[in-house]
Amino acid sequence: MQETPEYTHPDLDLSAMDTASEDISDVSVLDIPVLILFVTLIMIVATQFFTRYVLNNSLGWTEEIARYLLIMLGFVGSVTCVRKGSHIYLEFFYRYVPRSFIKPMAMTVEVITGGFFGYIGYLGLTMVERTAGQKMITLPWPKAIIWYVVMISCAAMVLFVIRNIFRLFHTDADDVARKKLDTF
């Protein structure tokens, strides 16, 4: 029997991937809503699994609530990503532009991102108005709750984007370039 050789690449060091970081110093009080939503979602999905596959009698409301909690978790979790500056962005371009362009490019990206979040928040407001009288299908709760969470999350993201723009504005261009290039 022939043994399959393990793939190794000379420039790729995967040894750090096996260790998990126990550093939670970047977790803030502002992350508590994300954690609450996440734990609640886990409990509801576990309840759905238990009632469907163990009791063979699914609770109808668990699927709807899990769907809505997942939507809310996506937006509330995005607030944490914007606060930390860990949203996905086009890091690729930072490598190929002159270092003096990195700070203006980063500020432009933040402005565009803030405009996008503001627009999504505005759309959330219009959805609140449209769904104000509607109830969820399986529970007697208003559907507007979801859109309130989306709207508030987008407003919080806009505030953090504004904070990020001020931080970038007051940071030296070389420091911004070093930080952006060190993330690779």
C-alpha positions as CSV (number, residue, x, y, z in Angstrom):
1,M,0.0,0.0,0.0
2,Q,1.4,3.3,-1.1
3,E,1.4,6.1,1.5
4,T,0.1,9.5,0.2
5,P,2.7,12.2,0.7
6,E,1.5,15.2,2.7
7,Y,1.4,18.4,0.6
8,T,3.8,21.1,1.7
9,H,4.5,24.4,0.1
10,P,7.8,26.1,0.9
11,D,6.2,29.6,1.4
12,L,3.2,28.4,3.4
13,D,3.5,28.0,7.1
14,L,0.3,26.4,8.6
15,S,1.8,25.7,12.0
16,A,0.0,28.7,13.6
17,M,-3.4,27.5,12.4
18,D,-3.4,24.6,14.8
19,T,-3.3,26.8,17.8
20,A,-6.3,28.7,19.0
21,S,-6.0,32.2,20.5
22,E,-7.3,32.6,24.1
23,D,-6.9,36.3,23.9
24,I,-10.3,37.9,24.2
25,S,-9.1,41.4,24.9
26,D,-10.8,42.8,21.9
27,V,-14.3,41.7,23.1
28,S,-16.2,44.7,24.2
29,V,-19.5,45.4,26.1
30,L,-20.8,46.3,22.6
31,D,-20.5,42.7,21.6
32,I,-23.0,41.5,24.2
33,P,-26.0,41.8,21.8
34,V,-24.2,39.6,19.3
35,L,-23.5,37.0,21.9
36,I,-27.1,37.0,23.2
37,L,-28.5,36.6,19.6
38,F,-26.0,33.8,18.9
39,V,-26.8,31.8,22.0
40,T,-30.5,32.3,21.5
41,L,-30.2,31.1,17.9
42,I,-28.3,28.0,19.1
43,M,-31.0,27.2,21.6
44,I,-33.8,27.6,19.2
45,V,-32.1,25.5,16.5
46,A,-31.4,22.9,19.1
47,T,-35.0,22.9,20.1
48,Q,-36.1,22.6,16.5
49,F,-33.7,19.7,16.0
50,F,-34.9,17.9,19.2
51,T,-38.6,18.4,18.4
52,R,-38.3,17.4,14.8
53,Y,-36.0,14.4,15.0
54,V,-36.4,13.1,18.5
55,L,-40.1,13.8,19.3
56,N,-41.0,13.6,15.6
57,N,-43.3,16.6,16.1
58,S,-41.7,19.9,15.0
59,L,-42.6,23.2,16.6
60,G,-43.7,25.5,13.8
61,W,-42.4,28.7,15.3
62,T,-38.8,27.6,15.6
63,E,-38.0,27.7,11.9
64,E,-39.4,31.2,11.5
65,I,-37.7,32.6,14.6
66,A,-34.4,31.0,13.6
67,R,-34.6,32.7,10.2
68,Y,-35.3,36.1,11.7
69,L,-32.6,35.7,14.3
70,L,-30.1,34.8,11.6
71,I,-30.9,38.0,9.8
72,M,-30.6,40.0,12.9
73,L,-27.3,38.2,13.9
74,G,-25.8,39.1,10.5
75,F,-26.5,42.8,10.9
76,V,-25.7,43.1,14.7
77,G,-22.5,41.1,14.1
78,S,-21.6,43.5,11.3
79,V,-21.5,46.3,13.9
80,T,-18.7,44.4,15.7
81,C,-16.8,43.9,12.4
82,V,-17.0,47.6,11.6
83,R,-16.0,48.5,15.2
84,K,-12.9,46.3,14.9
85,G,-12.2,47.2,11.3
86,S,-12.3,43.6,10.3
87,H,-14.8,43.7,7.5
88,I,-13.7,42.2,4.2
89,Y,-12.2,44.8,1.9
90,L,-10.0,44.8,-1.1
91,E,-6.6,44.4,0.4
92,F,-5.3,43.3,-2.9
93,F,-5.0,46.9,-4.2
94,Y,-3.0,48.1,-1.3
95,R,0.0,46.0,-2.5
96,Y,0.0,47.6,-5.9
97,V,-0.5,51.3,-5.3
98,P,2.1,53.7,-4.0
99,R,2.2,53.9,-0.2
100,S,1.1,57.6,-0.4
101,F,-2.2,56.5,-2.0
102,I,-3.1,54.0,0.8
103,K,-4.4,56.5,3.3
104,P,-6.7,58.4,0.8
105,M,-7.9,55.0,-0.6
106,A,-8.7,53.7,2.9
107,M,-10.6,56.9,3.7
108,T,-12.5,56.7,0.4
109,V,-13.4,53.1,1.2
110,E,-14.7,54.1,4.6
111,V,-16.8,56.9,3.1
112,I,-18.3,54.6,0.5
113,T,-19.0,52.0,3.2
114,G,-20.6,54.5,5.5
115,G,-22.8,55.7,2.6
116,F,-23.8,52.1,1.9
117,F,-24.7,51.4,5.5
118,G,-26.6,54.7,5.7
119,Y,-28.6,53.7,2.6
120,I,-29.4,50.2,4.0
121,G,-30.5,51.9,7.2
122,Y,-32.8,54.1,5.2
123,L,-34.2,51.1,3.4
124,G,-34.7,49.5,6.8
125,L,-36.8,52.5,7.9
126,T,-39.0,52.2,4.8
127,M,-39.5,48.5,5.6
128,V,-40.5,49.4,9.2
129,E,-43.2,51.7,7.7
130,R,-44.3,49.0,5.3
131,T,-44.5,46.1,7.8
132,A,-45.8,48.2,10.8
133,G,-49.1,46.4,10.9
134,Q,-48.0,42.9,9.9
135,K,-47.5,40.1,12.4
136,M,-45.2,37.1,12.1
137,I,-46.8,34.0,10.7
138,T,-46.4,31.7,13.7
139,L,-46.1,34.2,16.5
140,P,-48.1,37.4,17.4
141,W,-45.1,39.6,17.2
142,P,-44.7,42.5,14.7
143,K,-42.4,41.9,11.7
144,A,-41.1,45.4,12.1
145,I,-38.9,44.2,15.0
146,I,-36.5,42.7,12.4
147,W,-36.3,45.9,10.5
148,Y,-35.8,48.0,13.6
149,V,-32.8,45.8,14.4
150,V,-31.5,46.3,10.8
151,M,-32.0,50.0,11.0
152,I,-30.4,50.4,14.4
153,S,-27.4,48.2,13.4
154,C,-26.9,50.2,10.2
155,A,-27.0,53.5,12.2
156,A,-24.4,52.0,14.7
157,M,-22.2,51.0,11.7
158,V,-22.4,54.5,10.3
159,L,-21.3,55.9,13.6
160,F,-18.3,53.5,13.8
161,V,-17.4,54.3,10.2
162,I,-17.3,58.0,11.1
163,R,-15.1,57.1,14.1
164,N,-12.8,55.1,11.7
165,I,-12.6,58.1,9.3
166,F,-11.6,60.4,12.1
167,R,-9.0,57.9,13.3
168,L,-7.6,57.6,9.7
169,F,-7.6,61.3,9.3
170,H,-5.5,61.8,12.4
171,T,-3.1,58.9,11.7
172,D,0.1,59.4,9.8
173,A,0.0,58.1,6.2
174,D,3.0,55.8,6.8
175,D,1.3,54.3,9.9
176,V,-1.9,53.6,7.9
177,A,0.1,52.1,5.1
178,R,2.1,49.9,7.5
179,K,-1.1,48.7,9.2
180,K,-2.9,47.9,5.9
181,L,0.2,46.1,4.5
182,D,0.8,44.2,7.7
183,T,-2.5,42.4,7.5
184,F,-1.3,40.2,4.6
